[in-house]
């Protein structure tokens, strides 16, 4: 996939859309908690990017009629798709409550699987802040977030493919970051991902963090980006810096320079 140019909406103006998307994503996480075999790392509740629908999708619900739920990002629409990704039902979430969305999802799954999976959705074992009464779909902002997720998924997938120790590229529903984990042996690892923003950084940002965090070390300078030491330790590249790089090619090159340098520096800090 070609890099989609970022900046049609300023990175700092995506907060409301990110919060709405995060809320809606809990329907997908709840379906994973209800119907997907439980995993110790809670990855059964995670989402993956589905470029064909510009959507964040849950894992397959297995059975005689396998299916999965997906959340189309640009217009905040829930989809029920089959194993081949063909949509069979849809619900626009504009004006709906989370309870409405979960009821629809449970019924859509029950209907498609001919009653094989007939259960109300179970809330995962975490809560996210800032619940809303009714969902809304701010179009330009959500379309911009879709570009951020699509670019991140493409770049992280390339990194994972080229790194034998890399884990899958997943969007984690509690923080809503999309990331891969590079295992370096023992308890050492490097995480690489994109956060759409959080309480401490009010814009999307690319991050590279390492475990165990080397807080007692002098942090070497980075070629691109900066070290974050507030709340978590790691390298970050702010979305505003990425957008300021210029055209699509320049943005992509800056992403790759940052990730390559930050991963190499993190590995050196870990002695791996």
C-alpha positions as CSV (number, residue, x, y, z in Angstrom):
1,X,0.0,0.0,0.0
2,X,1.3,3.5,-0.8
3,X,1.7,5.9,2.0
4,X,-1.3,8.2,2.4
5,X,-0.4,11.8,2.8
6,X,-1.1,13.0,6.4
7,X,-2.2,16.5,7.4
8,X,-5.6,17.1,5.9
9,X,-6.6,17.5,9.5
10,X,-4.0,18.9,12.0
11,X,-2.8,16.1,14.3
12,X,-3.8,18.2,17.4
13,X,-7.4,18.4,16.1
14,X,-8.1,14.6,16.2
15,X,-8.9,14.2,19.8
16,X,-12.7,14.1,19.6
17,X,-12.6,11.6,16.7
18,X,-10.1,9.4,18.4
19,X,-12.3,9.3,21.6
20,X,-15.3,8.4,19.5
21,X,-13.4,5.7,17.6
22,X,-12.0,4.3,20.8
23,X,-15.5,4.0,22.3
24,X,-16.9,2.3,19.2
25,X,-13.9,-0.1,19.1
26,X,-15.1,-1.6,22.4
27,X,-17.8,-3.4,20.5
28,X,-15.2,-5.3,18.6
29,X,-13.2,-6.0,21.8
30,X,-16.4,-7.3,23.5
31,X,-17.1,-9.7,20.6
32,X,-13.5,-11.0,21.0
33,X,-14.0,-11.4,24.8
34,X,-17.3,-13.3,24.1
35,X,-16.6,-15.5,21.1
36,X,-12.8,-15.8,20.5
37,X,-10.7,-18.3,22.5
38,X,-9.1,-16.5,25.5
39,X,-5.3,-15.7,25.3
40,X,-3.1,-14.9,28.3
41,X,-2.0,-11.6,26.8
42,X,-5.7,-10.6,26.1
43,X,-4.9,-10.5,22.4
44,X,-8.3,-12.2,21.8
45,X,-9.8,-8.7,22.3
46,X,-7.3,-7.0,19.9
47,X,-8.1,-5.6,16.5
48,X,-6.3,-5.7,13.2
49,X,-6.4,-3.2,10.3
50,X,-8.5,-4.5,7.3
51,X,-7.4,-2.3,4.4
52,X,-10.1,-3.6,2.1
53,X,-12.8,-1.9,4.3
54,X,-10.6,0.8,5.9
55,X,-11.6,-0.9,9.1
56,X,-10.4,-2.2,12.4
57,X,-11.5,-5.8,12.6
58,X,-11.7,-8.4,15.4
59,X,-10.4,-11.9,15.1
60,X,-12.5,-14.6,13.4
61,X,-15.4,-16.1,15.3
62,X,-15.0,-19.8,14.3
63,X,-17.7,-22.4,13.7
64,X,-19.7,-23.7,10.8
65,X,-20.3,-20.1,9.6
66,X,-17.1,-18.2,10.5
67,X,-17.4,-14.4,10.6
68,X,-15.9,-11.4,12.2
69,X,-16.9,-7.9,13.3
70,X,-15.2,-4.8,11.8
71,X,-15.4,-1.1,12.5
72,X,-15.2,1.0,9.3
73,X,-13.3,4.0,10.4
74,X,-14.1,6.9,8.0
75,X,-17.8,6.7,8.7
76,X,-17.9,4.9,12.0
77,X,-19.9,1.9,10.7
78,X,-20.0,-1.6,12.2
79,X,-19.7,-4.5,9.7
80,X,-20.3,-8.2,9.9
81,X,-18.0,-9.9,7.3
82,X,-17.5,-13.5,6.3
83,X,-14.2,-15.4,6.1
84,X,-13.4,-13.8,2.7
85,X,-14.1,-10.3,4.0
86,X,-17.4,-9.9,2.2
87,X,-19.8,-7.7,4.2
88,X,-23.2,-9.3,5.2
89,X,-24.6,-6.7,7.5
90,X,-23.8,-3.1,8.6
91,X,-24.9,-0.6,11.2
92,X,-24.0,3.1,11.0
93,X,-23.2,4.2,14.5
94,X,-24.2,7.9,14.2
95,X,-26.6,8.6,17.0
96,X,-26.4,5.1,18.5
97,X,-25.4,4.2,22.0
98,X,-22.8,1.6,22.8
99,X,-25.6,-0.6,24.2
100,X,-27.4,-0.3,20.8
101,X,-24.2,-1.2,19.0
102,X,-23.6,-4.3,21.2
103,X,-27.1,-5.5,20.8
104,X,-27.0,-5.2,17.1
105,X,-23.6,-7.0,17.0
106,X,-24.8,-9.9,19.1
107,X,-28.0,-10.3,16.9
108,X,-26.0,-10.0,13.7
109,X,-23.6,-12.7,14.8
110,X,-26.5,-14.9,16.0
111,X,-28.3,-14.5,12.8
112,X,-25.3,-15.1,10.5
113,X,-24.3,-18.2,12.5
114,X,-27.8,-19.6,12.5
115,X,-27.9,-19.5,16.3
116,X,-24.5,-21.2,16.8
117,X,-23.2,-18.1,18.6
118,X,-26.2,-16.7,20.5
119,X,-24.9,-14.7,23.4
120,X,-25.0,-11.1,24.6
121,X,-21.6,-9.5,24.3
122,X,-19.4,-9.6,27.4
123,X,-17.4,-6.5,28.4
124,X,-13.6,-7.1,28.5
125,X,-11.8,-6.9,31.8
126,X,-11.0,-3.2,31.4
127,X,-12.8,0.1,31.2
128,X,-11.8,3.1,29.2
129,X,-12.4,6.7,30.3
130,X,-14.8,9.2,28.9
131,X,-17.9,7.3,28.0
132,X,-20.3,9.1,25.6
133,X,-24.1,8.9,25.6
134,X,-24.3,8.6,21.8
135,X,-21.8,8.0,19.1
136,X,-21.1,10.5,16.4
137,X,-19.1,10.3,13.1
138,X,-17.0,13.5,12.5
139,X,-16.1,12.6,8.9
140,X,-12.9,14.5,8.0
141,X,-11.3,13.7,11.3
142,X,-12.1,10.0,11.2
143,X,-11.0,9.8,7.6
144,X,-7.7,11.3,8.7
145,X,-7.4,8.8,11.5
146,X,-8.0,6.0,9.0
147,X,-4.9,7.3,7.1
148,X,-2.8,7.2,10.2
149,X,-3.8,3.6,11.0
150,X,-3.4,2.5,7.4
151,X,0.1,3.9,7.1
152,X,1.1,2.5,10.5
153,X,-0.2,-1.0,9.7
154,X,1.6,-1.0,6.4
155,X,4.9,0.1,7.9
156,X,4.7,-2.1,11.0
157,X,3.8,-5.1,8.8
158,X,6.9,-4.5,6.7
159,X,9.0,-4.3,9.9
160,X,7.5,-7.4,11.3
161,X,8.0,-9.3,8.0
162,X,11.7,-8.3,8.0
163,X,12.2,-9.1,11.7
164,X,12.0,-12.9,12.5
165,X,11.4,-12.2,16.2
166,X,8.4,-9.8,15.6
167,X,4.9,-10.4,16.8
168,X,1.7,-9.7,14.9
169,X,0.6,-6.1,14.2
170,X,-2.3,-5.5,16.6
171,X,-4.4,-2.6,17.8
172,X,-4.9,-3.0,21.5
173,X,-8.4,-1.9,22.6
174,X,-7.4,-0.5,26.0
175,X,-5.0,2.1,24.7
176,X,-6.0,1.9,21.0
177,X,-2.4,1.9,19.8
178,X,-1.4,-0.3,16.9
179,X,2.0,-2.0,17.4
180,X,4.3,-5.0,17.0
181,X,6.7,-6.4,19.6
182,X,10.2,-7.4,18.7
183,X,11.4,-10.2,21.1
184,X,15.1,-10.1,21.7
185,X,15.5,-13.2,23.9
186,X,14.9,-13.6,27.6
187,X,12.8,-10.8,29.0
188,X,14.1,-8.3,26.5
189,X,11.9,-6.7,23.9
190,X,11.3,-3.6,21.8
191,X,7.8,-2.3,21.0
192,X,7.2,-0.2,17.9
193,X,3.8,1.4,17.3
194,X,1.5,4.3,16.7
195,X,-0.7,5.8,19.3
196,X,-3.6,8.0,18.0
197,X,-3.0,10.2,21.1
198,X,-3.2,9.8,24.9
199,X,-3.7,11.8,28.0
200,X,-0.1,13.0,28.0
201,X,0.4,13.7,24.3
202,X,-2.5,15.4,22.5
203,X,-1.7,14.2,19.0
204,X,-0.8,10.9,17.2
205,X,2.7,9.8,17.7
206,X,5.1,7.0,16.7
207,X,6.9,5.3,19.5
208,X,9.7,2.8,20.2
209,X,10.0,1.6,23.8
210,X,12.1,-1.1,25.3
211,X,11.8,-3.6,28.1
212,X,13.2,-3.7,30.7
213,X,13.3,0.1,30.6
214,X,16.9,1.4,31.1
215,X,16.1,4.3,33.4
216,X,19.5,4.2,35.1
217,X,21.3,4.7,31.7
218,X,22.3,7.9,30.0
219,X,20.0,8.1,27.0
220,X,22.0,8.6,23.8
221,X,20.8,11.3,21.3
222,X,18.4,10.2,18.6
223,X,18.8,11.1,14.9
224,X,15.1,11.8,14.7
225,X,12.4,12.4,17.4
226,X,13.1,12.6,21.2
227,X,13.1,10.6,24.3
228,X,9.9,10.5,26.4
229,X,10.6,10.1,30.1
230,X,7.2,11.2,31.6
231,X,5.1,8.2,32.5
232,X,6.9,5.8,30.2
233,X,10.4,5.6,28.8
234,X,10.9,5.4,25.0
235,X,11.6,7.3,21.8
236,X,8.7,9.2,20.2
237,X,8.1,11.1,17.0
238,X,5.1,13.5,17.3
239,X,2.6,13.5,14.5
240,X,3.1,17.2,14.0
241,X,6.7,16.6,13.2
242,X,5.8,13.8,10.7
243,X,3.2,16.0,9.0
244,X,5.7,18.9,8.8
245,X,8.1,16.6,6.8
246,X,6.2,17.5,3.6
247,X,4.8,15.3,0.9
248,X,3.9,11.6,1.3
249,X,7.3,10.3,0.4
250,X,9.0,12.6,2.9
251,X,6.7,11.6,5.7
252,X,7.3,7.9,5.0
253,X,11.0,8.4,4.9
254,X,10.9,10.3,8.2
255,X,8.9,7.5,9.8
256,X,11.4,4.9,8.6
257,X,14.4,6.9,9.7
258,X,12.9,7.4,13.2
259,X,12.0,3.7,13.6
260,X,15.3,2.4,12.4
261,X,17.3,4.7,14.6
262,X,15.2,4.3,17.7
263,X,15.1,0.4,17.4
264,X,18.9,0.3,16.9
265,X,19.4,2.6,19.9
266,X,17.0,0.6,22.1
267,X,18.7,-2.6,21.2
268,X,22.0,-1.1,22.1
269,X,20.6,0.0,25.5
270,X,19.5,-3.5,26.1
271,X,22.7,-5.0,25.0
272,X,20.9,-7.1,22.4
